[in-house]
Amino acid sequence: MSHGINLESVQFENMYKNTADTINQLISFETVSDLGGGVGAYSRALKRLGKTVNYYDANAHHLYYAQGYNVAHKYTLGDFSTKSIEADLVVCIEVMEHMTDDSIKRTLDNCNCKYFHFSSTPHTNKMDEDWGHINIKQENEWVELFKQHGFNLKSKVSVPTQWSLLYEKAH
């Protein structure tokens, strides 16, 4: 939570307020599941918009920190890839580069949602191992993987990263 990635950082909080506002303008949704919610900035921004937010994270420190700020309505600790996830919108921001393909596929198969807001760095660097980056993919690879699991690319969005994508579940 160093480097300004905490809920006391105005810049970090504003980035997620802008993200939530942008997504709220693009699609209609009431319920959200935040997979790998970290410190809870996106969850909190969505909750402040009046959305019902379920927060998931495998890191107990992150979950208890987020809980202390009341960022969501429900909190789940553990491996979300094994859970049935239901919401109008699922968000998973800068998380899947930390997951195996099998975990990612289970997650996508277990998501019952209309929309999926996704971001995962396409860049490799010398810090990947330290950061736990085990699965770097390019945009076209993510688009194909999501498509294999019933999600079509709806639009590219520039928040919270320039490589963010918004998917819609195929009917």
PASEBA-1860 file (N, C-alpha, C; in nm, 3 decimals):
! residues 171
1> MSHGINLE> 0.082/-0.120/0.000/0.000/0.000/0.000/0.086/0.125/0.000 ~ 0.212/0.104/-0.024/0.300/0.220/-0.036/0.283/0.278/-0.176 ~ 0.362/0.375/-0.207/0.359/0.438/-0.340/0.223/0.502/-0.372 ~ 0.151/0.547/-0.270/0.025/0.617/-0.294/-0.092/0.528/-0.327 ~ -0.078/0.396/-0.312/-0.189/0.305/-0.339/-0.258/0.277/-0.206 ~ -0.337/0.374/-0.164/-0.414/0.363/-0.040/-0.530/0.461/-0.047 ~ -0.622/0.448/0.046/-0.743/0.530/0.041/-0.724/0.670/0.099 ~ -0.603/0.701/0.143/-0.574/0.838/0.186/-0.515/0.920/0.072
9> SVQFENMY> -0.478/0.856/-0.037/-0.420/0.925/-0.151/-0.532/0.986/-0.236 ~ -0.537/1.117/-0.239/-0.640/1.187/-0.316/-0.627/1.153/-0.465 ~ -0.506/1.147/-0.515/-0.484/1.115/-0.657/-0.535/0.975/-0.690 ~ -0.504/0.878/-0.606/-0.549/0.740/-0.629/-0.701/0.732/-0.620 ~ -0.758/0.795/-0.520/-0.903/0.793/-0.504/-0.971/0.863/-0.623 ~ -0.918/0.975/-0.668/-0.976/1.045/-0.782/-0.969/0.963/-0.911 ~ -0.862/0.885/-0.927/-0.851/0.799/-1.044/-0.967/0.700/-1.048 ~ -1.002/0.644/-0.934/-1.112/0.547/-0.931/-1.248/0.614/-0.930
17> KNTADTIN> -1.259/0.734/-0.879/-1.385/0.809/-0.893/-1.411/0.835/-1.041 ~ -1.308/0.878/-1.114/-1.319/0.901/-1.257/-1.354/0.770/-1.331 ~ -1.293/0.661/-1.290/-1.321/0.531/-1.350/-1.467/0.492/-1.329 ~ -1.513/0.501/-1.206/-1.653/0.466/-1.175/-1.750/0.556/-1.252 ~ -1.723/0.685/-1.255/-1.810/0.778/-1.329/-1.814/0.743/-1.478 ~ -1.699/0.711/-1.536/-1.692/0.677/-1.678/-1.772/0.551/-1.708 ~ -1.752/0.445/-1.631/-1.825/0.319/-1.653/-1.974/0.340/-1.631 ~ -2.010/0.419/-1.532/-2.151/0.447/-1.503/-2.219/0.520/-1.619
25> QLISFETV> -2.143/0.599/-1.693/-2.198/0.669/-1.810/-2.210/0.577/-1.931 ~ -2.126/0.473/-1.937/-2.125/0.383/-2.053/-2.232/0.275/-2.048 ~ -2.262/0.225/-1.927/-2.354/0.112/-1.914/-2.449/0.134/-1.795 ~ -2.556/0.058/-1.795/-2.653/0.062/-1.686/-2.632/-0.062/-1.599 ~ -2.612/-0.042/-1.469/-2.590/-0.152/-1.377/-2.623/-0.108/-1.235 ~ -2.658/-0.204/-1.151/-2.687/-0.175/-1.011/-2.598/-0.253/-0.915 ~ -2.558/-0.375/-0.956/-2.477/-0.459/-0.868/-2.339/-0.479/-0.930 ~ -2.238/-0.488/-0.840/-2.099/-0.498/-0.884/-2.028/-0.603/-0.798
33> SDLGGGVG> -1.943/-0.683/-0.862/-1.849/-0.769/-0.791/-1.710/-0.724/-0.831 ~ -1.630/-0.686/-0.733/-1.493/-0.637/-0.755/-1.398/-0.750/-0.720 ~ -1.340/-0.813/-0.823/-1.252/-0.929/-0.804/-1.108/-0.883/-0.788 ~ -1.049/-0.917/-0.674/-0.913/-0.870/-0.644/-0.916/-0.723/-0.612 ~ -1.008/-0.683/-0.527/-1.037/-0.542/-0.501/-0.927/-0.461/-0.436 ~ -0.821/-0.526/-0.392/-0.708/-0.450/-0.335/-0.750/-0.364/-0.217 ~ -0.705/-0.241/-0.215/-0.738/-0.152/-0.102/-0.882/-0.103/-0.106 ~ -0.952/-0.125/-0.219/-1.094/-0.095/-0.224/-1.133/0.036/-0.288
41> AYSRALKR> -1.042/0.101/-0.358/-1.073/0.232/-0.416/-1.185/0.225/-0.520 ~ -1.182/0.126/-0.609/-1.286/0.114/-0.710/-1.419/0.076/-0.645 ~ -1.415/-0.017/-0.550/-1.537/-0.055/-0.478/-1.599/0.067/-0.411 ~ -1.517/0.144/-0.343/-1.570/0.261/-0.271/-1.630/0.362/-0.367 ~ -1.564/0.385/-0.479/-1.617/0.482/-0.577/-1.751/0.434/-0.633 ~ -1.763/0.304/-0.659/-1.889/0.250/-0.710/-1.998/0.254/-0.603 ~ -1.962/0.223/-0.480/-2.059/0.229/-0.370/-2.111/0.372/-0.352 ~ -2.022/0.468/-0.367/-2.064/0.609/-0.353/-2.159/0.652/-0.464
49> LGKTVNYY> -2.159/0.578/-0.574/-2.256/0.605/-0.682/-2.390/0.536/-0.656 ~ -2.401/0.468/-0.544/-2.525/0.402/-0.508/-2.536/0.258/-0.556 ~ -2.426/0.201/-0.602/-2.426/0.063/-0.649/-2.409/-0.033/-0.530 ~ -2.464/-0.152/-0.543/-2.444/-0.257/-0.443/-2.317/-0.332/-0.479 ~ -2.219/-0.329/-0.388/-2.084/-0.377/-0.420/-2.046/-0.498/-0.334 ~ -2.001/-0.603/-0.402/-1.941/-0.719/-0.337/-1.792/-0.717/-0.368 ~ -1.712/-0.723/-0.264/-1.566/-0.713/-0.274/-1.506/-0.851/-0.249 ~ -1.410/-0.890/-0.334/-1.339/-1.017/-0.321/-1.189/-0.991/-0.324
57> DANAHHLY> -1.114/-1.056/-0.234/-0.969/-1.050/-0.241/-0.911/-1.170/-0.166 ~ -0.800/-1.220/-0.214/-0.732/-1.332/-0.149/-0.634/-1.285/-0.043 ~ -0.609/-1.156/-0.037/-0.514/-1.099/0.058/-0.591/-1.045/0.179 ~ -0.573/-1.110/0.293/-0.646/-1.070/0.414/-0.615/-0.926/0.455 ~ -0.489/-0.885/0.439/-0.450/-0.748/0.475/-0.531/-0.647/0.394 ~ -0.541/-0.671/0.262/-0.620/-0.582/0.177/-0.767/-0.582/0.218 ~ -0.822/-0.702/0.239/-0.963/-0.710/0.273/-0.994/-0.636/0.403 ~ -0.913/-0.656/0.506/-0.941/-0.590/0.634/-0.921/-0.439/0.623
65> YAQGYNVA> -0.826/-0.398/0.544/-0.806/-0.254/0.518/-0.931/-0.197/0.451 ~ -0.977/-0.261/0.343/-1.096/-0.215/0.270/-1.219/-0.216/0.360 ~ -1.232/-0.320/0.440/-1.345/-0.331/0.532/-1.345/-0.215/0.631 ~ -1.227/-0.176/0.677/-1.215/-0.066/0.771/-1.265/0.066/0.714 ~ -1.266/0.077/0.583/-1.316/0.197/0.515/-1.458/0.178/0.461 ~ -1.518/0.063/0.491/-1.657/0.035/0.451/-1.679/0.057/0.301 ~ -1.592/-0.002/0.219/-1.595/0.022/0.075/-1.700/-0.059/0.001 ~ -1.758/-0.161/0.067/-1.850/-0.250/-0.003/-1.963/-0.291/0.091
73> HKYTLGDF> -2.057/-0.365/0.036/-2.168/-0.417/0.115/-2.139/-0.557/0.168 ~ -2.056/-0.631/0.094/-2.022/-0.768/0.133/-1.875/-0.792/0.098 ~ -1.806/-0.871/0.182/-1.664/-0.898/0.165/-1.642/-1.049/0.164 ~ -1.560/-1.095/0.069/-1.526/-1.237/0.061/-1.375/-1.250/0.051 ~ -1.318/-1.325/0.145/-1.175/-1.352/0.148/-1.149/-1.487/0.084 ~ -1.054/-1.493/-0.008/-1.016/-1.622/-0.066/-1.004/-1.616/-0.216 ~ -0.989/-1.734/-0.273/-0.971/-1.751/-0.417/-1.106/-1.734/-0.488 ~ -1.127/-1.620/-0.550/-1.256/-1.595/-0.616/-1.277/-1.682/-0.739
81> STKSIEAD> -1.170/-1.742/-0.793/-1.187/-1.825/-0.914/-1.269/-1.950/-0.885 ~ -1.285/-1.984/-0.759/-1.363/-2.102/-0.722/-1.506/-2.066/-0.682 ~ -1.540/-1.940/-0.686/-1.671/-1.893/-0.642/-1.763/-1.865/-0.761 ~ -1.891/-1.879/-0.735/-1.991/-1.835/-0.832/-2.010/-1.685/-0.812 ~ -1.982/-1.607/-0.916/-1.987/-1.460/-0.907/-2.109/-1.412/-0.984 ~ -2.196/-1.338/-0.916/-2.314/-1.284/-0.981/-2.322/-1.134/-0.956 ~ -2.339/-1.059/-1.063/-2.355/-0.914/-1.055/-2.387/-0.863/-1.195 ~ -2.443/-0.744/-1.203/-2.462/-0.682/-1.334/-2.326/-0.655/-1.399
89> LVVCIEVM> -2.231/-0.609/-1.316/-2.097/-0.572/-1.361/-1.993/-0.640/-1.274 ~ -1.899/-0.706/-1.337/-1.781/-0.758/-1.266/-1.664/-0.671/-1.307 ~ -1.584/-0.632/-1.209/-1.463/-0.555/-1.237/-1.343/-0.634/-1.185 ~ -1.237/-0.631/-1.264/-1.114/-0.703/-1.228/-0.998/-0.622/-1.286 ~ -0.941/-0.538/-1.203/-0.844/-0.440/-1.249/-0.704/-0.476/-1.199 ~ -0.613/-0.501/-1.295/-0.473/-0.531/-1.266/-0.460/-0.648/-1.167 ~ -0.531/-0.757/-1.199/-0.531/-0.876/-1.115/-0.492/-1.000/-1.194 ~ -0.543/-1.014/-1.315/-0.526/-1.140/-1.387/-0.383/-1.169/-1.429
97> EHMTDDSI> -0.296/-1.069/-1.430/-0.155/-1.097/-1.458/-0.090/-1.174/-1.342 ~ -0.162/-1.184/-1.230/-0.115/-1.258/-1.113/-0.174/-1.400/-1.108 ~ -0.253/-1.436/-1.207/-0.328/-1.562/-1.204/-0.282/-1.657/-1.315 ~ -0.299/-1.786/-1.292/-0.271/-1.885/-1.396/-0.385/-1.885/-1.496 ~ -0.360/-1.938/-1.615/-0.467/-1.950/-1.714/-0.584/-2.031/-1.661 ~ -0.557/-2.139/-1.588/-0.665/-2.221/-1.533/-0.753/-2.141/-1.439 ~ -0.694/-2.061/-1.353/-0.771/-1.977/-1.260/-0.852/-1.871/-1.335 ~ -0.792/-1.814/-1.437/-0.862/-1.713/-1.517/-0.982/-1.776/-1.586
105> KRTLDNCN> -0.963/-1.892/-1.647/-1.073/-1.960/-1.717/-1.185/-1.997/-1.621 ~ -1.150/-2.047/-1.501/-1.252/-2.078/-1.400/-1.329/-1.952/-1.362 ~ -1.256/-1.842/-1.343/-1.321/-1.716/-1.307/-1.421/-1.674/-1.413 ~ -1.379/-1.676/-1.538/-1.468/-1.633/-1.646/-1.588/-1.726/-1.658 ~ -1.567/-1.856/-1.639/-1.678/-1.951/-1.645/-1.775/-1.933/-1.529 ~ -1.725/-1.887/-1.415/-1.807/-1.872/-1.295/-1.875/-1.736/-1.283 ~ -1.853/-1.649/-1.381/-1.912/-1.515/-1.375/-2.046/-1.512/-1.447 ~ -2.149/-1.480/-1.372/-2.281/-1.458/-1.428/-2.306/-1.307/-1.420
113> CKYFHFSS> -2.273/-1.239/-1.529/-2.283/-1.094/-1.530/-2.319/-1.047/-1.671 ~ -2.359/-0.922/-1.680/-2.386/-0.864/-1.811/-2.261/-0.798/-1.868 ~ -2.182/-0.736/-1.780/-2.063/-0.662/-1.822/-1.943/-0.702/-1.737 ~ -1.824/-0.686/-1.796/-1.700/-0.717/-1.726/-1.598/-0.608/-1.762 ~ -1.560/-0.528/-1.662/-1.458/-0.424/-1.681/-1.324/-0.483/-1.639 ~ -1.229/-0.482/-1.731/-1.105/-0.556/-1.716/-0.984/-0.471/-1.752 ~ -0.876/-0.493/-1.677/-0.748/-0.432/-1.711/-0.637/-0.523/-1.660 ~ -0.538/-0.548/-1.744/-0.422/-0.626/-1.706/-0.304/-0.579/-1.791
121> TPHTNKMD> -0.198/-0.542/-1.727/-0.085/-0.483/-1.799/-0.036/-0.573/-1.913 ~ -0.015/-0.515/-2.031/0.042/-0.590/-2.142/0.195/-0.580/-2.147 ~ 0.253/-0.510/-2.050/0.396/-0.480/-2.052/0.473/-0.570/-1.956 ~ 0.588/-0.615/-2.001/0.678/-0.690/-1.912/0.793/-0.598/-1.872 ~ 0.846/-0.625/-1.754/0.965/-0.552/-1.710/1.040/-0.634/-1.606 ~ 1.152/-0.584/-1.563/1.239/-0.659/-1.472/1.177/-0.680/-1.334 ~ 1.070/-0.608/-1.301/1.006/-0.621/-1.170/0.892/-0.723/-1.169 ~ 0.860/-0.784/-1.283/0.746/-0.876/-1.290/0.751/-0.985/-1.183
129> EDWGHINI> 0.866/-1.047/-1.166/0.876/-1.154/-1.067/0.849/-1.100/-0.927 ~ 0.907/-0.985/-0.892/0.885/-0.925/-0.760/0.738/-0.889/-0.739 ~ 0.672/-0.846/-0.844/0.532/-0.806/-0.835/0.436/-0.924/-0.846 ~ 0.488/-1.042/-0.875/0.400/-1.158/-0.889/0.330/-1.167/-1.023 ~ 0.385/-1.101/-1.124/0.327/-1.107/-1.259/0.372/-1.237/-1.325 ~ 0.277/-1.328/-1.343/0.308/-1.458/-1.402/0.237/-1.481/-1.534 ~ 0.152/-1.386/-1.576/0.068/-1.410/-1.693/0.041/-1.280/-1.769 ~ 0.139/-1.236/-1.843/0.125/-1.114/-1.922/0.073/-1.152/-2.061
137> KQENEWVE> -0.036/-1.090/-2.101/-0.094/-1.114/-2.233/-0.115/-0.980/-2.304 ~ -0.119/-0.986/-2.435/-0.149/-0.869/-2.516/-0.301/-0.858/-2.532 ~ -0.347/-0.739/-2.570/-0.491/-0.714/-2.580/-0.563/-0.819/-2.666 ~ -0.509/-0.851/-2.782/-0.577/-0.947/-2.870/-0.589/-1.084/-2.803 ~ -0.492/-1.121/-2.720/-0.498/-1.249/-2.648/-0.610/-1.246/-2.543 ~ -0.624/-1.134/-2.473/-0.733/-1.122/-2.375/-0.868/-1.124/-2.445 ~ -0.879/-1.050/-2.553/-1.007/-1.046/-2.627/-1.047/-1.187/-2.669 ~ -0.953/-1.263/-2.721/-0.983/-1.401/-2.764/-1.019/-1.490/-2.645
145> LFKQHGFN> -0.948/-1.478/-2.536/-0.977/-1.559/-2.417/-1.117/-1.528/-2.362 ~ -1.149/-1.400/-2.350/-1.282/-1.362/-2.302/-1.389/-1.413/-2.398 ~ -1.364/-1.403/-2.528/-1.460/-1.449/-2.628/-1.487/-1.599/-2.613 ~ -1.384/-1.675/-2.585/-1.399/-1.820/-2.563/-1.489/-1.851/-2.444 ~ -1.506/-1.752/-2.357/-1.588/-1.771/-2.237/-1.716/-1.688/-2.241 ~ -1.755/-1.648/-2.363/-1.885/-1.585/-2.382/-1.891/-1.435/-2.365 ~ -1.777/-1.368/-2.367/-1.774/-1.222/-2.352/-1.723/-1.158/-2.481 ~ -1.797/-1.060/-2.530/-1.757/-0.985/-2.648/-1.706/-0.847/-2.607
153> LKSKVSVP> -1.603/-0.801/-2.674/-1.550/-0.668/-2.645/-1.655/-0.564/-2.682 ~ -1.696/-0.485/-2.584/-1.793/-0.378/-2.607/-1.720/-0.250/-2.644 ~ -1.615/-0.217/-2.565/-1.539/-0.096/-2.596/-1.407/-0.095/-2.519 ~ -1.315/-0.019/-2.572/-1.193/0.012/-2.499/-1.226/0.134/-2.414 ~ -1.170/0.137/-2.295/-1.187/0.254/-2.209/-1.049/0.295/-2.158 ~ -1.033/0.420/-2.131/-0.900/0.470/-2.094/-0.879/0.479/-1.944 ~ -0.973/0.424/-1.866/-0.962/0.431/-1.720/-0.980/0.293/-1.659 ~ -0.911/0.258/-1.556/-0.808/0.336/-1.490/-0.673/0.328/-1.560
161> TQWSLLYE> -0.664/0.241/-1.664/-0.540/0.233/-1.742/-0.575/0.251/-1.890 ~ -0.476/0.281/-1.969/-0.500/0.300/-2.112/-0.530/0.170/-2.182 ~ -0.510/0.056/-2.117/-0.537/-0.075/-2.178/-0.661/-0.141/-2.119 ~ -0.747/-0.066/-2.057/-0.871/-0.120/-1.999/-0.971/-0.156/-2.108 ~ -1.047/-0.264/-2.082/-1.145/-0.312/-2.178/-1.278/-0.337/-2.107 ~ -1.387/-0.311/-2.178/-1.520/-0.338/-2.126/-1.584/-0.444/-2.215 ~ -1.620/-0.556/-2.152/-1.682/-0.667/-2.224/-1.829/-0.675/-2.190 ~ -1.904/-0.735/-2.284/-2.046/-0.762/-2.262/-2.068/-0.911/-2.283
169> KAH> -2.145/-0.972/-2.196/-2.174/-1.115/-2.207/-2.262/-1.137/-2.330 ~ -2.222/-1.236/-2.411/-2.301/-1.271/-2.531/-2.434/-1.330/-2.485 ~ -2.535/-1.308/-2.565/-2.670/-1.356/-2.529/-2.691/-1.498/-2.574
END
